[in-house]
Amino acid sequence: MAPKGELGSKRKLAHGNKDRSTKKPKFDKPLPVEQDESEDVSESNENSAFSDDDDGGAPLNKKSQKNGDSHPSKANDSQGGNAFERGQNSRESHQKQKQLVLERRAQKPLADELHRAKKLWERLRRKSHVPKEERQKLVEELFEIATGRMKEFALKHDAVRVVQTAIKYSNLERRRMIATELKGTYPQLAESKYAKFLIGKLLVEGDKEIRDMIVPEFYGKVRKLINHPEASWILDDIYRGVATKEQKAILLREWYGPEFSIFRQSGGDNTPSAELSQILEEQPSKRTTIMKYLLDLTNQLIQKKMTGFTMLHDAMYQYYINLKPGSQEAKEYMEMIKEDESGDLLKNMAFTRSGARLVCLLLAYGSAKDRKQVLKVYKDTYPLMSSDPHGHLVLLTAYDVIDDTVLTSKSIISELVGKSEEDGASNVVVCANDAHARLTIRYLLEGPSKALFDASHADDLKLLEEIWEIRKTTSKKDPEIRRKELVTTLSPSLLAAVTSSPLDLISTSFGAQMVTEALLSGIGDKSSALEAVASSAQGDPTEGDETTKSSDEAADGIAPQVHISKTPHGGRMFKTLIAGGHFDKATRQIIPVDPPLHFADILYPHIKDHIITWATGPSSFVVVNLLDAEDFSHKKELKTTLQSHKKALEKAATEETPEQKAAREAIEANGEGEKPAKKGKKAGPKKERPVGNMGSKLLLEKL
């Protein structure tokens, strides 16, 4: 509290009387009817300056005031809309103001219809509180009111939600009717803060006919709408998620110049193309004009900090790939992108297809300084990028082109695997089981293998092949040396994660593959990790087979923990680790790693008590590999154990396995077992399905 006498303290009144009230009169207490003569005199003196006769009013006298007669002038003022009158409290004045607002609102067109529609919306929006039959009646009444007036409702900020509710509870035919009524107003609706959501709801709930009705209305208006703070987002949503390939091309072509918004076809072809290289090839004389127009429009959005649009990233990518690498224009474009101080442009680009490819090209063609600045922007974003369908490509490109592996390790790898051991284990488990993040870890260990880059990542491999060609002229370090340096940094975290959380990793197919690659290609002491993986195989594989069906986990819908020997990926992992290397299809030989793992001797003590169960179970080939391993020191002991249980092996080799039985029953249930031969073709010899455990058969042959 401030001391007295300082600025800001309350001033004392000139009179020192404490009884004198300084508070303002409260309006909620009615004033007394009888007043002192002094007050009447003061009022009469104040009113004497105004002429009642000039205004046509009756003369004022003291008697009329004492009898409680109100002033005619004040009565006229109250009729004109003044909020407060003498003897009126704040609640009454607010009620009067509210009444005036309602009267003005009632004078507007469609006032009654809007009022009733809002009441219906208020009831319909509480879906869980309205029975289905009542809701259908309310929807019918809502359509009776709104049909023919959809355009007027949609253009009002407080009534557009009514139209959205009508779309929500309508069938496809009625949605088409709403879309037809709103035809011609979609660009205007897109500019509205509230009505833009109506367009999105129509597109999501509608069909191709509604889409083809809405999207063409944005043709010729791309430059205007993409700069609008509200319409830009709905335009980009339409471009990214709804528009067809042809509609996308028409919208993107408008970035190349005003003439493209009028002439939407290229040459004599009926299907428009947004490939800028094709347009420049057809019209080489317009190259300067088109490139300048495109650069100005993209730069305009960058300056406005409106950098999250997929359409913008597509346009930027088209501009950059049509520049000559190493030219002054390309360098200036790189500088324009780096000048974004907040870094939002580069961050947003990493999460779109064209944007991520543009960042990859910037890293490939950029200098060491440029690459360092780009990596700095993505700080604290790498884990999110690693799991993104497009962002993970930026990380793979950084691995391939940045010569400073210390920078790459500190910037990317330390964020992916975590700085502490606990974070490292959990992060590795997450990355191992993610369809995209696993590439950012395993790519350094196994390179561009077909097992890693499957059909869903074929485009990634094509881009990386293009990056490899570019780095021949922009990077100095040998690719293999760069990869080994990064693996040296990554290996300790991976091996520590395998040591601390082996069961979490090998419980899934992707996790088992990660463990296999870490143990084969990792650099450093692997003894603890190998022991942890081997210990996960201990225990009786048949334990719990009968109790899993009635377990609480199965009742709750949670899959119970299955022994690693019962899983296909577990058997493959142990076979590969026992072999000590990958199988080369070209030479049809195992390529051993250096130094050798000697995993057979590590695994055998953990499974020897249940070796017959392994030899007659789904992972019987693990036992076959133990006998084939050259560095296995307990081969005689294993053979002796198998010979003493030869009958069990023979039984497993001749009887139908549970998997074979399930496959046969499925075929019989579908009726595929008795298919008649096609006409004109002789039925060939019927192939007999294999019966028995194949691994057990091989073990009998070896014995």
C-alpha positions in Angstrom: 0.0 0.0 0.0 1.4 3.4 -1.0 2.2 5.8 1.8 0.1 8.9 2.3 1.1 12.0 0.5 2.5 10.1 -2.6 1.0 10.3 -6.1 -2.0 8.0 -6.6 -3.4 8.3 -3.0 -7.0 9.6 -2.5 -7.3 13.4 -1.9 -9.1 14.5 1.2 -12.2 16.8 0.9 -11.8 20.5 1.6 -14.2 20.1 4.6 -12.9 18.0 7.4 -16.3 16.8 8.4 -16.2 12.9 8.6 -20.0 12.7 8.6 -20.1 14.2 5.1 -20.7 11.3 2.7 -18.4 11.0 -0.3 -20.1 7.9 -1.9 -22.2 8.1 -5.0 -25.9 7.6 -4.6 -27.1 4.1 -5.3 -29.7 3.9 -8.1 -31.3 0.8 -6.8 -32.9 2.8 -3.9 -36.0 4.9 -5.0 -35.7 8.6 -4.4 -38.1 10.1 -1.9 -41.2 11.7 -3.3 -41.2 14.8 -1.2 -38.1 17.0 -1.7 -36.8 20.1 0.2 -37.5 23.5 -1.1 -33.8 24.1 -1.6 -33.7 21.2 -4.0 -36.8 22.4 -5.9 -35.3 25.8 -6.2 -32.1 24.4 -7.6 -33.9 22.3 -10.1 -36.0 25.2 -11.1 -32.9 27.3 -11.5 -31.3 24.7 -13.6 -34.3 24.2 -15.8 -34.8 28.0 -16.2 -32.2 28.1 -18.8 -34.4 26.1 -21.2 -37.6 27.3 -22.6 -40.5 24.9 -22.3 -42.7 27.1 -24.5 -40.3 26.9 -27.4 -40.5 23.1 -27.3 -44.3 23.1 -27.0 -44.2 21.7 -23.4 -46.5 22.6 -20.5 -45.2 25.1 -17.9 -43.6 23.4 -14.8 -44.7 24.3 -11.3 -43.9 23.1 -7.8 -47.4 21.7 -7.2 -47.3 19.2 -10.0 -43.9 17.9 -8.8 -45.1 17.4 -5.3 -48.2 15.5 -6.5 -45.8 13.0 -8.3 -46.5 14.2 -11.9 -43.6 13.4 -14.2 -42.0 15.9 -16.4 -43.4 15.8 -20.0 -39.9 16.4 -21.4 -38.5 13.4 -19.5 -41.4 11.3 -20.6 -40.7 12.2 -24.2 -37.0 11.3 -23.7 -37.9 7.9 -22.3 -40.1 7.2 -25.3 -37.1 8.1 -27.5 -35.0 5.4 -25.9 -33.1 6.9 -22.9 -31.9 4.1 -20.6 -32.3 5.7 -17.2 -35.2 7.7 -15.6 -35.5 9.0 -12.2 -36.9 6.4 -9.9 -35.6 3.6 -12.2 -33.0 1.1 -11.1 -30.3 -0.6 -13.3 -32.2 -3.9 -13.7 -35.2 -2.0 -15.1 -33.0 0.0 -17.4 -31.3 -3.1 -18.7 -34.6 -4.8 -19.3 -35.7 -1.8 -21.3 -32.5 -1.8 -23.4 -33.0 -5.5 -24.1 -36.6 -4.9 -25.1 -35.4 -2.2 -27.6 -32.9 -4.6 -29.1 -35.5 -7.3 -29.5 -37.8 -4.8 -31.2 -35.1 -3.7 -33.6 -34.3 -7.3 -34.4 -37.9 -8.1 -35.0 -38.1 -5.5 -37.7 -35.3 -7.2 -39.7 -36.2 -9.5 -42.6 -36.8 -13.2 -41.7 -36.8 -12.4 -38.0 -39.5 -14.8 -37.1 -38.0 -17.6 -39.2 -34.5 -17.0 -37.7 -35.8 -17.0 -34.2 -37.7 -20.3 -34.6 -34.7 -21.9 -36.4 -32.4 -21.0 -33.6 -34.7 -22.5 -31.1 -34.7 -25.7 -33.1 -30.9 -25.6 -33.3 -30.7 -25.1 -29.6 -32.6 -28.3 -29.1 -30.9 -30.3 -31.8 -27.4 -29.6 -30.8 -27.9 -31.6 -27.6 -27.9 -34.9 -29.4 -27.8 -37.2 -26.4 -30.8 -35.4 -24.8 -33.1 -35.7 -27.7 -34.8 -39.0 -28.7 -34.5 -40.1 -32.3 -38.1 -39.7 -33.1 -38.3 -36.2 -31.7 -35.1 -35.3 -33.5 -36.5 -36.4 -36.9 -39.6 -34.1 -36.3 -37.3 -31.2 -35.3 -35.2 -31.7 -38.5 -38.3 -31.8 -40.7 -39.5 -28.6 -39.1 -36.1 -27.0 -39.6 -36.0 -27.9 -43.3 -39.6 -26.4 -43.7 -38.2 -23.1 -42.3 -34.8 -23.1 -44.0 -35.6 -24.5 -47.5 -35.4 -21.6 -50.0 -33.7 -19.4 -47.4 -30.3 -21.3 -47.1 -28.4 -18.5 -48.7 -29.8 -15.8 -46.3 -29.2 -18.1 -43.3 -25.6 -18.9 -44.3 -24.6 -15.3 -44.8 -25.7 -14.4 -41.2 -23.1 -15.1 -38.6 -25.6 -16.2 -36.0 -27.7 -18.4 -38.3 -25.0 -20.3 -40.3 -24.9 -22.9 -37.5 -28.5 -23.7 -38.3 -27.5 -24.7 -41.8 -24.6 -26.8 -40.5 -27.0 -28.6 -38.2 -29.3 -29.2 -41.2 -26.4 -30.7 -43.1 -25.5 -32.9 -40.2 -28.9 -34.5 -39.8 -29.9 -34.6 -43.5 -29.5 -37.3 -46.2 -27.5 -37.1 -49.3 -30.4 -35.7 -51.4 -31.0 -32.9 -49.0 -27.3 -32.1 -48.8 -27.3 -31.7 -52.6 -30.3 -29.4 -52.3 -28.5 -27.2 -49.8 -25.3 -27.2 -52.0 -27.4 -26.1 -55.0 -29.1 -23.3 -53.0 -25.7 -22.0 -51.9 -24.3 -22.1 -55.4 -22.6 -18.8 -56.3 -21.8 -17.8 -52.7 -19.0 -20.2 -51.8 -16.1 -17.7 -52.2 -18.1 -15.2 -50.1 -18.8 -17.9 -47.5 -15.1 -18.8 -47.4 -14.2 -15.2 -46.4 -16.5 -15.4 -43.4 -15.2 -16.3 -40.0 -18.0 -18.7 -39.3 -19.4 -19.7 -42.7 -16.1 -21.2 -43.9 -16.8 -24.2 -41.7 -20.1 -24.7 -43.5 -18.1 -25.3 -46.7 -15.9 -27.9 -45.0 -18.9 -29.7 -43.6 -20.6 -29.9 -47.0 -17.4 -31.3 -48.6 -16.9 -33.9 -45.8 -20.5 -35.0 -45.6 -21.2 -34.7 -49.4 -20.3 -36.7 -52.5 -18.5 -36.1 -55.8 -21.4 -34.1 -57.2 -21.3 -31.7 -54.3 -17.5 -31.5 -54.6 -17.7 -30.7 -58.3 -20.3 -28.0 -57.5 -18.1 -26.2 -54.9 -14.5 -26.5 -56.1 -15.0 -24.8 -59.6 -16.3 -21.7 -57.8 -12.8 -21.0 -56.6 -11.3 -21.0 -60.1 -9.9 -17.6 -61.0 -9.9 -16.4 -57.3 -6.8 -18.1 -56.0 -4.6 -15.1 -55.6 -7.3 -13.1 -53.8 -8.4 -15.9 -51.5 -4.9 -17.3 -50.6 -4.1 -13.8 -49.2 -7.3 -13.6 -47.2 -6.9 -14.5 -43.4 -10.0 -16.7 -43.4 -10.5 -17.9 -46.9 -6.9 -19.0 -47.3 -7.3 -22.0 -44.9 -10.5 -23.4 -46.5 -9.0 -23.0 -50.0 -5.9 -24.9 -48.9 -8.1 -27.6 -47.2 -10.0 -28.0 -50.5 -6.7 -28.2 -52.5 -5.1 -30.7 -50.1 -7.9 -33.0 -49.1 -10.9 -32.8 -51.5 -9.9 -31.7 -55.0 -9.1 -34.2 -57.8 -5.8 -34.2 -59.6 -7.3 -32.1 -62.4 -8.8 -29.6 -60.0 -5.5 -29.3 -58.1 -3.7 -28.6 -61.4 -6.2 -25.8 -62.3 -5.8 -24.2 -58.9 -2.0 -24.4 -58.8 -1.7 -23.0 -62.4 -3.1 -19.7 -61.1 0.2 -19.2 -59.2 2.0 -18.9 -62.6 0.2 -15.7 -63.8 -3.2 -14.1 -64.3 -3.7 -15.6 -67.8 -3.7 -19.1 -66.3 -6.9 -18.3 -64.3 -8.6 -17.6 -67.6 -7.0 -20.2 -70.0 -7.1 -23.3 -67.9 -5.8 -25.8 -70.5 -2.3 -26.1 -71.6 -1.8 -26.3 -75.4 -4.2 -28.6 -77.2 -4.4 -31.1 -74.4 -7.8 -31.2 -72.6 -6.3 -32.2 -69.2 -4.5 -29.3 -67.5 -1.0 -29.8 -66.1 0.5 -27.9 -63.2 4.1 -29.1 -64.0 5.9 -25.8 -64.5 8.7 -27.5 -66.5 6.1 -28.6 -69.1 4.6 -25.1 -69.3 8.0 -23.4 -69.7 8.8 -25.9 -72.4 5.7 -25.0 -74.3 6.0 -21.3 -73.7 9.8 -20.5 -73.3 9.2 -16.8 -74.1 7.1 -16.4 -70.9 9.7 -17.9 -68.6 10.7 -14.5 -67.0 7.2 -13.4 -66.5 6.0 -16.6 -65.0 8.9 -17.0 -62.6 8.6 -13.4 -61.4 4.9 -13.7 -60.8 5.4 -17.0 -58.9 8.2 -15.6 -56.8 6.3 -12.5 -55.9 3.2 -14.4 -54.8 5.2 -16.9 -52.6 7.3 -14.1 -51.1 4.1 -12.2 -50.3 2.8 -15.0 -48.2 6.1 -15.6 -46.5 6.3 -12.0 -45.5 2.8 -12.3 -44.1 3.8 -15.4 -42.0 1.2 -17.4 -43.9 3.5 -20.4 -44.5 1.4 -23.5 -43.6 -0.3 -24.0 -46.9 0.3 -27.2 -48.9 -0.5 -25.1 -52.1 2.3 -22.7 -51.2 4.8 -25.6 -50.7 3.8 -27.1 -54.1 4.3 -23.8 -55.8 7.7 -23.3 -54.1 8.8 -26.7 -55.1 7.8 -26.1 -58.8 9.8 -22.9 -58.7 13.0 -24.4 -57.3 13.2 -27.4 -59.5 13.0 -25.1 -62.5 16.0 -23.1 -61.4 19.5 -23.9 -62.5 21.4 -25.5 -59.6 24.1 -23.1 -58.3 22.7 -20.1 -60.1 22.2 -16.7 -58.5 18.5 -17.2 -58.5 18.8 -20.5 -56.6 21.1 -18.8 -54.0 18.7 -15.9 -53.5 15.8 -18.3 -53.1 17.7 -20.2 -50.4 18.4 -16.9 -48.6 14.7 -15.9 -48.9 13.7 -19.1 -47.1 16.4 -18.8 -44.4 15.4 -15.1 -43.7 12.2 -16.3 -42.0 13.4 -15.6 -38.4 10.7 -17.6 -36.7 11.6 -20.7 -38.8 7.9 -21.5 -39.3 8.4 -21.8 -43.0 10.9 -24.6 -42.9 9.1 -26.4 -40.1 5.8 -26.3 -42.0 7.5 -27.5 -45.2 8.9 -30.6 -43.5 5.3 -32.0 -43.0 4.1 -31.8 -46.6 5.1 -33.9 -49.6 6.5 -31.1 -51.8 7.8 -29.1 -48.9 9.9 -32.0 -47.5 11.3 -32.7 -51.0 12.2 -29.0 -51.3 14.0 -29.1 -48.0 15.9 -32.2 -49.1 17.1 -30.5 -52.3 18.1 -27.4 -50.3 20.2 -29.6 -48.0 21.7 -31.4 -51.0 22.6 -28.2 -52.9 23.4 -26.0 -50.0 26.7 -25.2 -48.5 27.9 -26.4 -45.1 26.7 -23.1 -43.5 23.3 -23.4 -45.1 22.9 -27.0 -43.9 23.9 -26.0 -40.3 21.3 -23.2 -40.3 18.6 -25.5 -41.6 19.3 -28.1 -38.9 19.2 -25.4 -36.2 15.6 -24.5 -37.2 14.4 -28.0 -36.6 15.7 -28.2 -33.1 13.2 -30.0 -30.8 11.2 -31.1 -33.8 13.2 -34.2 -35.0 11.1 -36.8 -33.0 7.9 -35.5 -34.6 9.5 -35.4 -38.0 10.8 -38.9 -37.7 7.3 -40.4 -37.5 5.8 -38.2 -40.2 5.2 -39.7 -43.7 7.2 -36.8 -45.3 9.3 -35.3 -42.5 11.5 -38.5 -42.1 12.9 -37.9 -45.5 14.6 -34.7 -44.3 16.4 -36.7 -41.6 17.6 -39.4 -44.2 18.9 -36.7 -46.5 20.8 -35.0 -43.6 22.5 -38.4 -42.9 23.6 -38.6 -46.5 24.8 -35.1 -47.4 26.1 -33.4 -44.2 29.9 -34.0 -43.8 30.0 -32.8 -40.2 28.9 -36.0 -38.5 29.4 -34.4 -35.1 26.8 -31.8 -36.0 24.4 -34.5 -37.2 24.9 -36.6 -34.1 24.3 -33.7 -31.7 21.4 -32.2 -33.6 19.4 -35.3 -34.8 20.5 -38.6 -33.2 20.7 -37.2 -29.6 17.0 -36.0 -30.0 15.8 -39.3 -31.5 17.3 -41.7 -29.0 17.2 -39.3 -26.0 19.9 -38.0 -23.8 19.3 -40.2 -20.7 19.2 -44.0 -20.6 15.5 -44.2 -19.6 14.5 -41.8 -22.4 16.7 -43.7 -24.8 15.0 -47.1 -24.2 11.5 -45.7 -24.5 12.3 -43.6 -27.6 14.0 -46.6 -29.3 11.0 -48.8 -28.6 8.7 -46.1 -30.1 10.9 -45.6 -33.1 11.3 -49.3 -33.7 7.5 -49.9 -34.0 6.6 -46.8 -36.1 6.3 -47.3 -39.8 8.3 -44.2 -40.6 10.5 -43.6 -37.6 12.1 -47.0 -37.9 13.7 -45.8 -41.1 15.5 -43.0 -39.3 17.3 -45.6 -37.1 17.7 -48.6 -39.3 18.8 -46.7 -42.4 22.2 -46.1 -40.8 22.5 -49.7 -39.8 21.5 -51.6 -43.0 21.4 -48.9 -45.7 18.8 -48.9 -48.5 17.8 -52.5 -48.2 14.6 -53.9 -49.8 13.4 -55.1 -46.4 13.5 -51.5 -45.1 12.2 -49.7 -48.2 9.2 -51.7 -49.0 6.5 -50.8 -51.6 5.0 -48.1 -49.4 8.4 -46.3 -49.3 9.4 -46.8 -52.9 9.2 -43.0 -53.6 11.5 -42.4 -50.7 14.2 -44.5 -52.3 13.8 -42.7 -55.7 14.3 -39.3 -53.9 17.4 -40.7 -52.1 18.9 -41.9 -55.4 18.5 -38.4 -56.7 20.2 -37.0 -53.6 23.1 -39.5 -54.0 23.7 -38.0 -57.5 23.7 -34.5 -56.2 26.0 -35.1 -53.3 28.8 -36.3 -55.6 29.4 -32.6 -56.4 28.4 -31.0 -53.1 29.8 -33.3 -50.4 33.4 -34.2 -49.8 33.3 -37.1 -47.3 33.1 -40.7 -48.5 29.5 -42.1 -47.9 30.7 -45.2 -46.2 32.9 -43.3 -43.8 30.1 -40.9 -43.0 27.7 -43.8 -42.3 30.2 -45.6 -40.0 30.8 -42.4 -38.0 27.1 -42.0 -37.4 26.6 -45.7 -36.5 29.4 -45.3 -33.9 27.4 -42.5 -32.3 24.1 -44.3 -32.5 25.2 -47.8 -31.4 25.7 -47.1 -27.6 22.1 -45.9 -27.2 20.7 -48.8 -29.2 22.6 -51.4 -27.4 21.7 -49.9 -24.0 18.0 -50.0 -25.1 18.3 -53.6 -26.1 19.9 -54.4 -22.8 17.3 -52.7 -20.6 14.1 -53.5 -22.6 14.6 -56.6 -24.7 11.0 -57.9 -24.2 9.4 -54.6 -25.2 11.5 -54.6 -28.4 11.2 -58.2 -29.5 7.4 -58.4 -28.9 6.8 -57.0 -32.4 8.1 -57.9 -35.8 9.6 -54.4 -36.4 11.2 -54.4 -33.0 12.8 -57.8 -33.6 14.2 -56.5 -36.8 15.6 -53.5 -35.0 17.3 -55.7 -32.4 18.8 -58.0 -35.1 20.3 -55.0 -37.0 21.6 -53.4 -33.8 23.4 -56.6 -32.8 24.8 -57.3 -36.3 25.7 -53.8 -37.5 26.2 -51.9 -34.2 29.7 -50.9 -33.0 30.8 -51.5 -29.5 30.5 -54.0 -26.7 27.5 -56.2 -27.4 27.9 -58.8 -24.7 25.2 -57.4 -22.3 22.7 -56.9 -25.2 23.3 -60.4 -26.5 22.8 -61.9 -23.0 19.6 -59.9 -22.5 18.1 -61.1 -25.8 19.1 -64.7 -25.0 17.5 -64.5 -21.6 14.2 -63.5 -23.2 14.0 -67.1 -24.6 14.1 -68.9 -21.3 11.1 -70.6 -19.8 8.8 -73.4 -20.9 7.2 -72.4 -24.3 4.1 -74.5 -23.6 3.5 -72.8 -20.3 0.2 -70.9 -20.2 -1.2 -72.4 -23.5 -4.3 -73.7 -21.7 -4.9 -70.8 -19.4 -4.7 -67.9 -21.9 -8.2 -68.4 -23.1 -9.7 -67.9 -19.7 -7.3 -65.3 -18.4 -8.4 -61.9 -17.3 -6.3 -60.2 -20.0 -8.1 -62.2 -22.7 -11.4 -61.2 -21.2 -10.5 -57.6 -21.2 -9.5 -57.8 -24.9 -5.8 -57.5 -24.2 -3.6 -60.1 -26.0 -1.7 -62.1 -23.4 2.1 -62.3 -23.6 3.2 -65.1 -25.9 6.5 -67.0 -25.6 9.0 -65.7 -28.1 9.4 -69.2 -29.6 5.7 -69.1 -30.7 6.2 -66.0 -32.8 7.5 -66.1 -36.4 9.6 -62.9 -36.0 11.2 -64.4 -32.8 12.3 -67.5 -34.7 13.7 -65.5 -37.5 15.6 -63.2 -35.1 17.3 -66.1 -33.3 18.1 -67.9 -36.6 19.9 -64.8 -38.0 21.8 -64.1 -34.7 22.9 -67.8 -34.5 24.1 -67.6 -38.2 26.1 -64.5 -37.3 25.3 -62.5 -40.4 22.9 -61.7 -43.2 22.1 -64.1 -46.0 23.3 -62.9 -49.4 20.9 -64.0 -52.2 23.5 -63.4 -54.9 26.1 -65.8 -53.5 23.6 -67.8 -51.4 25.9 -67.6 -48.4 25.9 -66.0 -45.0 28.1 -63.0 -44.7 29.5 -63.1 -41.1 30.0 -59.9 -39.1 33.3 -58.9 -37.6 33.8 -59.5 -34.7 31.6 -62.7 -34.5 28.7 -62.8 -32.1 29.0 -66.4 -30.9 25.3 -66.2 -30.1 24.7 -70.0 -30.2 26.8 -70.5 -27.0 25.0 -67.6 -25.3 21.5 -68.9 -26.2 21.9 -72.6 -25.5 22.1 -72.5 -21.7 18.8 -70.6 -21.6 16.8 -73.1 -23.7 18.5 -76.5 -23.1 16.0 -77.5 -20.4 13.2 -77.2 -23.0 15.2 -78.0 -26.2 12.8 -80.8 -27.3 9.9 -78.3 -27.1 11.8 -75.9 -29.3 12.7 -78.8 -31.7 9.1 -79.8 -32.1 7.5 -76.3 -32.0 7.1 -73.4 -34.4 10.8 -72.3 -33.9 12.3 -75.8 -34.7 14.6 -74.2 -37.2 16.4 -72.4 -34.4 17.6 -75.9 -33.2 18.6 -76.7 -36.8 20.7 -73.6 -36.9 22.4 -74.5 -33.7 23.5 -77.8 -35.2 24.7 -76.0 -38.4 26.6 -73.3 -36.5 30.4 -73.7 -36.8 31.1 -71.8 -33.6 28.6 -73.8 -31.4 30.6 -75.7 -28.7 27.7 -77.9 -27.3 26.9 -79.7 -30.6 27.5 -83.2 -29.2 25.4 -82.6 -26.1 22.6 -81.3 -28.2 22.7 -84.3 -30.6 22.6 -86.7 -27.6 19.6 -85.0 -26.2 17.8 -85.1 -29.6 18.6 -88.8 -30.1 17.1 -89.7 -26.7 13.8 -88.0 -27.7 13.7 -89.4 -31.3 10.1 -90.6 -30.9 9.0 -87.1 -30.1 10.7 -85.7 -33.2 9.1 -88.4 -35.4 5.7 -87.7 -34.0 6.1 -83.9 -34.7 7.5 -84.7 -38.2 4.4 -86.8 -39.2 1.5 -85.1 -37.4 -0.3 -82.0 -38.5 0.8 -78.9 -36.8 -1.8 -76.5 -35.3 -1.0 -73.9 -38.1 -1.5 -76.5 -40.8 -4.7 -77.7 -39.2 -6.1 -74.1 -39.0 -5.1 -73.5 -42.7 -6.8 -76.7 -43.8 -10.0 -76.0 -41.9 -10.1 -72.5 -43.4 -9.8 -73.8 -46.9 -12.6 -76.4 -46.3 -14.8 -73.8 -44.8 -14.5 -71.5 -47.9 -15.1 -74.5 -50.2 -11.8 -74.0 -52.1 -10.7 -77.6 -51.7 -13.1 -79.0 -54.3 -12.7 -76.6 -57.3 -13.6 -78.2 -60.7 -11.0 -78.1 -63.4 -11.5 -75.5 -66.2 -12.9 -76.6 -69.5 -10.3 -77.6 -72.1 -7.6 -78.1 -69.5 -6.6 -81.4 -68.0 -6.5 -81.4 -64.3 -2.8 -81.7 -63.2 -1.6 -83.8 -60.3 -3.0 -82.6 -57.1 -0.4 -81.0 -54.9 -0.3 -82.5 -51.5 -0.1 -80.0 -48.7 2.9 -80.5 -46.4 2.1 -82.2 -43.2 4.3 -82.2 -40.1 7.0 -80.0 -38.6 9.6 -79.3 -41.3 12.3 -78.4 -38.8 11.8 -81.7 -37.0 12.2 -83.6 -40.3 15.5 -81.9 -40.9 16.7 -82.7 -37.4 15.9 -86.4 -38.0 17.9 -86.3 -41.2 20.9 -84.8 -39.4 20.7 -87.4 -36.6 
